[in-house]
């Protein structure tokens, strides 16, 4: 049975003081462990402080928003997978659309990041998704399938099974637009079918596929009821404790 996951991606928001207050507020709303893993993907400078807050709380985990594709070296300003492990991160986001767009991350670089993260025991949250122009032409499924083939399909079955995939329609990120539940289900089912053809139905059924794209407390229950939507990668709504807690409670058990 695959996990149902909610991950909050803070992006470049909050000060350390604000971030600590936010996590404390979210944690205070749960007397019991959440229905599934809840992941805080926080800016690099916050990792240790936020990690200390979630370390003793079952069901809550720490993620970085990125890592470099090389083990170490003269890469000023970058952060390695080993550094993330050393401060307690358990997950890392790989291939977010903003990294692809603003930093021109290639399929090859993302494949290296996935490999390195897995080799260090991190769980990659691998992002994929299409821009509006591709969606309007009706080429969204082949476009996203190419992203998976180029960056993930070199993996053996055992390694692929350790991944989380996040489908994020680029046209719905930070725009207030959201894919309908039917559109999200269509893409998630297509990706699961692609995984089944490349690997096996058993592997495909075991991998969580999250939805990311202006998911909020209002639309999360409908999205999360779709059979192939296994939670969400949450942006702006993860910056508000009450709303993020409501999204967490919308998870299927």
C-alpha positions as CSV (number, residue, x, y, z in Angstrom):
1,X,0.0,0.0,0.0
2,X,1.6,3.3,-1.1
3,X,1.9,6.2,1.3
4,X,-0.3,9.2,1.3
5,X,2.0,12.3,1.7
6,X,1.6,16.0,2.1
7,X,4.8,18.1,1.6
8,X,5.0,21.9,2.1
9,X,7.4,23.7,-0.1
10,X,8.2,27.1,1.5
11,X,10.3,28.2,-1.5
12,X,12.2,31.5,-0.6
13,X,9.8,32.6,2.1
14,X,9.9,33.3,5.9
15,X,12.6,34.3,8.2
16,X,14.0,31.6,10.6
17,X,11.9,33.1,13.4
18,X,8.8,33.0,11.3
19,X,9.5,29.5,10.1
20,X,10.0,28.1,13.6
21,X,6.7,29.8,14.7
22,X,4.9,28.3,11.7
23,X,6.1,24.7,12.3
24,X,5.3,25.0,16.0
25,X,1.8,26.2,15.1
26,X,1.2,23.3,12.7
27,X,2.5,20.7,15.2
28,X,0.3,22.1,18.0
29,X,-2.7,21.3,15.9
30,X,-2.0,17.5,16.0
31,X,-2.3,15.5,19.2
32,X,-1.9,12.3,17.2
33,X,0.4,11.4,14.2
34,X,-1.0,12.7,10.9
35,X,-2.8,10.2,8.5
36,X,0.4,10.0,6.4
37,X,3.9,11.5,6.2
38,X,4.0,15.3,6.4
39,X,7.1,16.9,5.0
40,X,8.4,20.4,5.6
41,X,10.6,21.5,2.6
42,X,12.4,24.5,4.0
43,X,15.2,26.9,2.9
44,X,18.7,25.6,3.5
45,X,19.5,27.9,6.5
46,X,16.4,26.6,8.4
47,X,17.1,22.9,8.1
48,X,18.7,22.3,11.5
49,X,16.2,24.4,13.5
50,X,13.1,22.9,11.8
51,X,14.6,19.4,11.9
52,X,15.0,19.8,15.7
53,X,11.3,20.6,16.0
54,X,10.0,17.6,13.9
55,X,12.6,15.0,15.0
56,X,10.5,13.9,18.0
57,X,7.2,14.1,16.3
58,X,6.1,10.8,14.5
59,X,4.8,11.4,11.0
60,X,6.6,14.7,10.4
61,X,9.7,14.9,8.3
62,X,12.3,17.4,7.0
63,X,13.2,18.1,3.3
64,X,15.5,20.3,1.4
65,X,14.3,22.1,-1.7
66,X,17.2,21.1,-3.8
67,X,20.7,19.6,-3.9
68,X,23.7,19.8,-6.2
69,X,24.3,17.0,-8.7
70,X,28.0,16.5,-7.7
71,X,29.2,15.0,-4.4
72,X,31.5,17.9,-3.5
73,X,33.8,20.5,-5.1
74,X,34.3,24.1,-6.1
75,X,30.6,25.0,-6.4
76,X,30.3,28.2,-4.4
77,X,26.8,28.6,-2.9
78,X,25.7,25.1,-3.6
79,X,24.7,22.4,-1.1
80,X,25.5,18.6,-1.4
81,X,23.4,15.6,-0.5
82,X,25.9,14.7,2.2
83,X,25.4,18.1,3.8
84,X,21.6,17.6,3.8
85,X,22.0,14.2,5.5
86,X,24.3,15.7,8.0
87,X,21.7,18.2,9.2
88,X,18.9,15.6,9.4
89,X,17.1,15.9,6.0
90,X,15.2,12.8,4.9
91,X,13.7,14.1,1.7
92,X,14.9,16.4,-1.1
93,X,12.9,18.0,-3.9
94,X,14.4,17.4,-7.3
95,X,13.4,19.1,-10.6
96,X,10.9,21.6,-9.4
97,X,9.6,23.6,-12.3
98,X,11.2,26.8,-11.0
99,X,14.6,25.1,-10.9
100,X,14.0,23.9,-14.5
101,X,12.9,27.3,-15.6
102,X,15.1,29.8,-13.8
103,X,18.2,27.7,-13.4
104,X,18.0,25.7,-16.6
105,X,18.4,22.3,-14.9
106,X,18.6,19.6,-17.5
107,X,17.3,16.1,-17.6
108,X,20.8,14.8,-17.2
109,X,21.5,17.0,-14.2
110,X,18.3,15.8,-12.6
111,X,19.1,12.2,-13.2
112,X,22.4,12.7,-11.4
113,X,20.7,14.5,-8.5
114,X,18.3,11.5,-8.1
115,X,21.1,9.1,-8.2
116,X,23.1,11.0,-5.6
117,X,20.2,11.5,-3.3
118,X,19.3,7.8,-3.4
119,X,22.9,6.8,-2.7
120,X,22.8,8.9,0.5
121,X,19.5,7.5,1.7
122,X,17.5,10.6,0.9
123,X,14.0,10.2,-0.7
124,X,13.7,12.3,-3.8
125,X,10.5,14.1,-4.5
126,X,10.8,14.2,-8.3
127,X,8.8,17.0,-9.9
128,X,7.4,16.9,-13.4
129,X,4.8,18.9,-15.3
130,X,3.9,20.9,-18.4
131,X,3.6,24.6,-19.3
132,X,0.3,26.0,-20.5
133,X,1.2,26.0,-24.2
134,X,1.8,22.2,-24.1
135,X,-1.5,21.7,-22.2
136,X,-3.4,23.7,-24.7
137,X,-2.0,21.7,-27.6
138,X,-3.0,18.5,-25.9
139,X,0.5,17.2,-25.6
140,X,0.8,17.2,-21.8
141,X,1.0,13.4,-21.3
142,X,3.8,12.8,-23.8
143,X,5.6,15.9,-22.5
144,X,5.6,14.8,-18.9
145,X,6.3,11.2,-19.9
146,X,9.6,12.4,-21.5
147,X,10.6,14.0,-18.3
148,X,10.3,10.7,-16.4
149,X,12.0,8.7,-19.2
150,X,14.9,11.1,-19.3
151,X,15.6,11.4,-15.6
152,X,14.2,8.3,-13.9
153,X,14.1,5.3,-16.3
154,X,17.8,4.5,-16.0
155,X,17.0,3.4,-12.4
156,X,16.7,-0.2,-11.4
157,X,13.3,-1.2,-9.9
158,X,14.5,-1.2,-6.3
159,X,15.7,2.4,-6.6
160,X,12.7,3.7,-8.4
161,X,10.5,2.3,-5.7
162,X,12.1,4.6,-3.2
163,X,11.0,7.7,-5.1
164,X,8.0,10.1,-4.7
165,X,6.8,11.7,-7.9
166,X,5.0,15.1,-7.8
167,X,3.0,16.2,-10.8
168,X,2.9,20.0,-11.0
169,X,1.1,21.6,-14.0
170,X,3.4,24.6,-14.4
171,X,0.4,26.7,-15.5
172,X,-1.2,26.2,-12.1
173,X,1.8,27.0,-9.9
174,X,1.3,30.3,-8.0
175,X,-1.3,31.5,-10.5
176,X,-4.4,30.6,-8.5
177,X,-5.4,28.2,-11.3
178,X,-5.8,24.6,-10.3
179,X,-6.1,21.5,-12.4
180,X,-9.5,20.1,-12.0
181,X,-9.7,16.8,-10.0
182,X,-10.4,15.1,-13.3
183,X,-7.3,16.6,-15.0
184,X,-5.1,15.7,-12.1
185,X,-6.5,12.1,-12.1
186,X,-5.9,11.8,-15.9
187,X,-2.3,12.7,-15.6
188,X,-1.6,10.7,-12.5
189,X,-3.2,7.6,-14.0
190,X,-1.2,8.2,-17.2
191,X,2.1,8.4,-15.2
192,X,1.2,5.3,-13.2
193,X,0.5,3.4,-16.5
194,X,3.8,4.6,-17.9
195,X,5.6,3.2,-14.8
196,X,3.7,0.0,-15.1
197,X,4.8,-0.5,-18.7
198,X,8.5,0.3,-18.0
199,X,8.7,-1.6,-14.7
200,X,5.7,-3.5,-13.4
201,X,2.1,-2.9,-12.2
202,X,3.3,-3.7,-8.7
203,X,6.0,-1.0,-8.7
204,X,3.6,1.5,-10.3
205,X,1.0,0.9,-7.6
206,X,3.6,1.4,-4.8
207,X,4.9,4.8,-5.9
208,X,3.2,7.9,-4.4
209,X,2.3,10.5,-7.0
210,X,1.5,13.9,-5.5
211,X,-0.4,16.8,-7.0
212,X,1.3,20.2,-6.9
213,X,-0.3,23.3,-8.4
214,X,-2.3,25.8,-6.2
215,X,-3.6,23.1,-4.0
216,X,-5.3,24.5,-1.0
217,X,-7.7,23.7,1.9
218,X,-10.8,24.1,-0.4
219,X,-9.8,21.9,-3.3
220,X,-7.6,19.4,-1.5
221,X,-10.5,17.1,-0.4
222,X,-11.7,16.7,-4.0
223,X,-8.2,16.2,-5.4
224,X,-7.2,13.8,-2.7
225,X,-10.3,11.6,-3.4
226,X,-9.0,10.7,-6.8
227,X,-7.7,7.1,-6.9
228,X,-4.2,8.0,-8.3
229,X,-3.6,11.2,-6.4
230,X,-1.6,10.4,-3.3
231,X,-1.4,13.7,-1.6
232,X,0.1,17.1,-2.5
233,X,3.2,19.2,-2.9
234,X,1.9,22.4,-1.4
235,X,3.3,25.9,-2.1
236,X,1.6,29.1,-0.8
237,X,-0.9,27.2,1.4
238,X,1.9,25.6,3.4
239,X,2.9,29.0,4.7
240,X,-0.3,29.3,6.7
241,X,-0.6,27.0,9.7
242,X,-4.4,26.7,9.7
243,X,-4.7,26.0,6.0
244,X,-1.8,23.6,5.9
245,X,-3.3,21.7,8.8
246,X,-6.6,21.5,7.0
247,X,-4.8,20.0,3.9
248,X,-3.1,17.5,6.1
249,X,-6.4,16.4,7.5
250,X,-7.8,15.9,4.0
251,X,-5.4,13.0,3.5
252,X,-6.9,9.6,2.9
253,X,-5.8,7.0,5.5
